[in-house]
């Protein structure tokens, strides 16, 4: 188990479920990525959250996002928190 140093966005290729893993979360790693299973039983794909701070206001599109790229005023802090 290892503590994450970055925020990761996970997606299940089967049921298309999503999950956000915060910094400091302890997870098992495989090939440099979190090794997490979806509740449906499949292995989830993981991508680092890529945040860029802009003048665009953060809103529900950011908070409910399921992708791994964020370009708004939060710079990724709120990205996917309610997905």
Buried (B, 14 or more C-beta within 10 A) or exposed (E): EEEBEEBBBBBBEEEEBBBBBEEEBEBEEEEEBBEBEBEEEEBBBBEEBBBEBEEBEBEEEBBBBBBBEBBBBBBBBBBBEEB
